[in-house]
């Protein structure tokens, strides 16, 4: 699935609309693999966000994201949650 098999996408439209509040930060940390250093976490975000941009409409539907939501998340810098 284009490198997303290790990613648990639990992004909800409400979390995307809220932006960077504490709830979104907690959800992001729960979905990242455990034991990652800060730089590994940044690397993980970079790759998974790039993968979001390459998903097909069918894959986005499976994940529950619209093209706009995926684009918004995919274009975030790796240091932002």
N, CA and C atoms as an extended XYZ file, in Angstrom:
243
Properties=species:S:1:pos:R:3:atomname:S:1:resname:S:1:resid:I:1 pbc="F F F"
N         0.828       -1.191        0.000 N   UNK     1
C         0.000        0.000        0.000 CA  UNK     1
C         0.865        1.243        0.000 C   UNK     1
N         1.825        1.308       -0.886 N   UNK     2
C         2.672        2.486       -1.073 CA  UNK     2
C         3.402        2.924        0.198 C   UNK     2
N         3.883        1.994        0.989 N   UNK     3
C         4.658        2.340        2.166 CA  UNK     3
C         3.833        2.725        3.372 C   UNK     3
N         2.537        2.592        3.299 N   UNK     4
C         1.693        2.975        4.425 CA  UNK     4
C         1.260        1.791        5.275 C   UNK     4
N         1.794        0.610        4.981 N   UNK     5
C         1.341       -0.558        5.726 CA  UNK     5
C         1.705       -0.467        7.201 C   UNK     5
N         2.756        0.286        7.549 N   UNK     6
C         3.147        0.408        8.950 CA  UNK     6
C         2.509        1.603        9.642 C   UNK     6
N         1.688        2.329        8.918 N   UNK     7
C         1.095        3.540        9.477 CA  UNK     7
C        -0.360        3.289        9.800 C   UNK     7
N        -0.757        3.642       10.982 N   UNK     8
C        -2.167        3.538       11.361 CA  UNK     8
C        -2.780        4.924       11.232 C   UNK     8
N        -3.539        5.111       10.167 N   UNK     9
C        -4.112        6.429        9.926 CA  UNK     9
C        -5.423        6.562       10.694 C   UNK     9
N        -5.362        7.341       11.741 N   UNK    10
C        -6.558        7.592       12.528 CA  UNK    10
C        -6.880        9.076       12.527 C   UNK    10
N        -6.577        9.719       11.410 N   UNK    11
C        -6.878       11.134       11.300 CA  UNK    11
C        -8.364       11.301       11.047 C   UNK    11
N        -8.995       12.074       11.848 N   UNK    12
C       -10.411       12.354       11.686 CA  UNK    12
C       -10.560       13.776       11.178 C   UNK    12
N       -11.616       14.012       10.474 N   UNK    13
C       -11.796       15.339        9.889 CA  UNK    13
C       -11.825       16.423       10.961 C   UNK    13
N       -12.324       16.108       12.155 N   UNK    14
C       -12.343       17.100       13.221 CA  UNK    14
C       -10.927       17.442       13.669 C   UNK    14
N       -10.047       16.459       13.754 N   UNK    15
C        -8.670       16.715       14.164 CA  UNK    15
C        -7.948       17.544       13.118 C   UNK    15
N        -8.204       17.264       11.845 N   UNK    16
C        -7.581       18.051       10.791 CA  UNK    16
C        -8.072       19.492       10.837 C   UNK    16
N        -9.354       19.675       11.122 N   UNK    17
C        -9.912       21.024       11.175 CA  UNK    17
C        -9.367       21.799       12.372 C   UNK    17
N        -9.148       21.125       13.488 N   UNK    18
C        -8.652       21.795       14.689 CA  UNK    18
C        -7.200       22.221       14.548 C   UNK    18
N        -6.414       21.456       13.809 N   UNK    19
C        -5.003       21.803       13.648 CA  UNK    19
C        -4.170       21.166       14.736 C   UNK    19
N        -3.294       21.940       15.323 N   UNK    20
C        -2.337       21.409       16.279 CA  UNK    20
C        -2.787       21.626       17.715 C   UNK    20
N        -3.825       20.969       18.110 N   UNK    21
C        -4.186       21.028       19.516 CA  UNK    21
C        -3.628       19.795       20.214 C   UNK    21
N        -3.846       19.692       21.486 N   UNK    22
C        -3.278       18.574       22.251 CA  UNK    22
C        -3.847       17.227       21.822 C   UNK    22
N        -5.103       17.187       21.410 N   UNK    23
C        -5.690       15.932       20.964 CA  UNK    23
C        -5.011       15.393       19.721 C   UNK    23
N        -4.715       16.274       18.794 N   UNK    24
C        -4.029       15.850       17.566 CA  UNK    24
C        -2.613       15.396       17.879 C   UNK    24
N        -1.957       16.084       18.791 N   UNK    25
C        -0.596       15.700       19.168 CA  UNK    25
C        -0.586       14.314       19.799 C   UNK    25
N        -1.526       14.026       20.687 N   UNK    26
C        -1.587       12.712       21.315 CA  UNK    26
C        -1.886       11.613       20.313 C   UNK    26
N        -2.781       11.887       19.369 N   UNK    27
C        -3.108       10.890       18.347 CA  UNK    27
C        -1.901       10.597       17.471 C   UNK    27
N        -1.149       11.624       17.138 N   UNK    28
C         0.032       11.437       16.298 CA  UNK    28
C         1.066       10.584       17.011 C   UNK    28
N         1.286       10.826       18.277 N   UNK    29
C         2.282       10.063       19.017 CA  UNK    29
C         1.827        8.617       19.214 C   UNK    29
N         0.536        8.386       19.342 N   UNK    30
C         0.053        7.010       19.495 CA  UNK    30
C         0.242        6.214       18.222 C   UNK    30
N         0.192        6.872       17.072 N   UNK    31
C         0.283        6.164       15.801 CA  UNK    31
C         1.707        5.962       15.323 C   UNK    31
N         2.650        6.647       15.926 N   UNK    32
C         4.048        6.479       15.534 CA  UNK    32
C         4.602        5.221       16.194 C   UNK    32
N         5.514        4.541       15.514 N   UNK    33
C         6.140        3.376       16.136 CA  UNK    33
C         6.851        3.767       17.432 C   UNK    33
N         6.804        2.893       18.388 N   UNK    34
C         7.431        3.174       19.698 CA  UNK    34
C         8.954        3.144       19.605 C   UNK    34
N         9.569        3.899       20.484 N   UNK    35
C        11.014        3.862       20.607 CA  UNK    35
C        11.756        4.692       19.581 C   UNK    35
N        11.070        5.561       18.882 N   UNK    36
C        11.745        6.380       17.884 CA  UNK    36
C        12.404        7.587       18.533 C   UNK    36
N        13.583        7.905       18.069 N   UNK    37
C        14.221        9.145       18.506 CA  UNK    37
C        13.507       10.297       17.814 C   UNK    37
N        13.829       11.498       18.197 N   UNK    38
C        13.201       12.659       17.588 CA  UNK    38
C        13.439       12.682       16.072 C   UNK    38
N        14.678       12.416       15.661 N   UNK    39
C        14.995       12.440       14.233 CA  UNK    39
C        14.328       11.299       13.487 C   UNK    39
N        14.227       10.140       14.114 N   UNK    40
C        13.518        9.020       13.485 CA  UNK    40
C        12.036        9.340       13.323 C   UNK    40
N        11.459       10.018       14.306 N   UNK    41
C        10.062       10.421       14.220 CA  UNK    41
C         9.871       11.419       13.078 C   UNK    41
N        10.784       12.362       12.943 N   UNK    42
C        10.719       13.317       11.834 CA  UNK    42
C        10.811       12.583       10.501 C   UNK    42
N        11.722       11.625       10.395 N   UNK    43
C        11.908       10.848        9.174 CA  UNK    43
C        10.639       10.058        8.839 C   UNK    43
N        10.046        9.458        9.866 N   UNK    44
C         8.809        8.696        9.709 CA  UNK    44
C         7.684        9.599        9.188 C   UNK    44
N         7.544       10.784        9.787 N   UNK    45
C         6.512       11.721        9.335 CA  UNK    45
C         6.735       12.131        7.883 C   UNK    45
N         7.985       12.410        7.527 N   UNK    46
C         8.301       12.843        6.171 CA  UNK    46
C         7.861       11.788        5.154 C   UNK    46
N         8.196       10.542        5.408 N   UNK    47
C         7.868        9.472        4.462 CA  UNK    47
C         6.379        9.170        4.410 C   UNK    47
N         5.725        9.147        5.548 N   UNK    48
C         4.302        8.826        5.533 CA  UNK    48
C         3.487        9.972        4.934 C   UNK    48
N         3.910       11.205        5.156 N   UNK    49
C         3.197       12.334        4.554 CA  UNK    49
C         3.390       12.360        3.047 C   UNK    49
N         4.572       12.021        2.575 N   UNK    50
C         4.794       11.931        1.131 CA  UNK    50
C         3.943       10.817        0.528 C   UNK    50
N         3.831        9.708        1.256 N   UNK    51
C         3.031        8.586        0.768 CA  UNK    51
C         1.556        8.969        0.661 C   UNK    51
N         1.080        9.812        1.575 N   UNK    52
C        -0.307       10.269        1.502 CA  UNK    52
C        -0.596       10.976        0.179 C   UNK    52
N         0.374       11.714       -0.301 N   UNK    53
C         0.181       12.472       -1.537 CA  UNK    53
C         0.064       11.579       -2.756 C   UNK    53
N         0.554       10.355       -2.663 N   UNK    54
C         0.537        9.468       -3.825 CA  UNK    54
C        -0.589        8.425       -3.782 C   UNK    54
N        -1.467        8.503       -2.799 N   UNK    55
C        -2.560        7.535       -2.718 CA  UNK    55
C        -3.602        7.787       -3.802 C   UNK    55
N        -4.187        6.705       -4.265 N   UNK    56
C        -5.260        6.794       -5.257 CA  UNK    56
C        -6.561        7.186       -4.555 C   UNK    56
N        -7.553        7.637       -5.302 N   UNK    57
C        -8.846        7.970       -4.679 CA  UNK    57
C        -9.467        6.786       -3.922 C   UNK    57
N        -9.286        5.585       -4.421 N   UNK    58
C        -9.834        4.406       -3.737 CA  UNK    58
C        -9.128        4.181       -2.394 C   UNK    58
N        -7.819        4.350       -2.388 N   UNK    59
C        -7.068        4.182       -1.136 CA  UNK    59
C        -7.440        5.263       -0.126 C   UNK    59
N        -7.615        6.480       -0.593 N   UNK    60
C        -8.029        7.565        0.306 CA  UNK    60
C        -9.403        7.276        0.894 C   UNK    60
N       -10.286        6.727        0.087 N   UNK    61
C       -11.614        6.375        0.584 CA  UNK    61
C       -11.506        5.298        1.668 C   UNK    61
N       -10.628        4.318        1.458 N   UNK    62
C       -10.418        3.264        2.465 CA  UNK    62
C        -9.933        3.847        3.786 C   UNK    62
N        -9.086        4.857        3.702 N   UNK    63
C        -8.523        5.477        4.899 CA  UNK    63
C        -9.512        6.453        5.523 C   UNK    63
N       -10.444        6.961        4.728 N   UNK    64
C       -11.440        7.889        5.242 CA  UNK    64
C       -11.030        9.346        5.114 C   UNK    64
N       -10.178        9.637        4.142 N   UNK    65
C        -9.740       11.013        3.925 CA  UNK    65
C       -10.156       11.479        2.545 C   UNK    65
N       -10.432       12.771        2.450 N   UNK    66
C       -10.669       13.357        1.135 CA  UNK    66
C        -9.326       13.727        0.525 C   UNK    66
N        -9.324       14.032       -0.752 N   UNK    67
C        -8.089       14.443       -1.425 CA  UNK    67
C        -7.541       15.722       -0.779 C   UNK    67
N        -8.430       16.642       -0.409 N   UNK    68
C        -7.994       17.899        0.212 CA  UNK    68
C        -7.362       17.655        1.576 C   UNK    68
N        -7.963       16.772        2.369 N   UNK    69
C        -7.405       16.460        3.686 CA  UNK    69
C        -6.037       15.805        3.550 C   UNK    69
N        -5.916       14.876        2.618 N   UNK    70
C        -4.639       14.197        2.410 CA  UNK    70
C        -3.581       15.182        1.930 C   UNK    70
N        -3.977       16.088        1.054 N   UNK    71
C        -3.035       17.095        0.553 CA  UNK    71
C        -2.587       18.027        1.677 C   UNK    71
N        -3.545       18.457        2.493 N   UNK    72
C        -3.210       19.340        3.618 CA  UNK    72
C        -2.223       18.656        4.569 C   UNK    72
N        -2.486       17.413        4.899 N   UNK    73
C        -1.599       16.668        5.798 CA  UNK    73
C        -0.270       16.356        5.112 C   UNK    73
N        -0.314       15.986        3.856 N   UNK    74
C         0.889       15.601        3.131 CA  UNK    74
C         1.854       16.746        2.892 C   UNK    74
N         1.343       17.953        2.834 N   UNK    75
C         2.202       19.111        2.583 CA  UNK    75
C         2.730       19.776        3.855 C   UNK    75
N         2.345       19.252        5.004 N   UNK    76
C         2.877       19.803        6.255 CA  UNK    76
C         4.365       19.504        6.353 C   UNK    76
N         5.127       20.416        6.915 N   UNK    77
C         6.543       20.115        7.152 CA  UNK    77
C         6.680       18.984        8.183 C   UNK    77
N         7.758       18.240        8.104 N   UNK    78
C         7.921       17.066        8.981 CA  UNK    78
C         8.000       17.431       10.454 C   UNK    78
N         8.344       18.644       10.789 N   UNK    79
C         8.479       19.015       12.195 CA  UNK    79
C         7.147       19.414       12.818 C   UNK    79
N         6.104       19.605       12.017 N   UNK    80
C         4.785       19.939       12.557 CA  UNK    80
C         3.985       18.682       12.832 C   UNK    80
N         3.213       18.727       13.881 N   UNK    81
C         2.379       17.572       14.243 CA  UNK    81
C         1.055       17.656       13.561 C   UNK    81
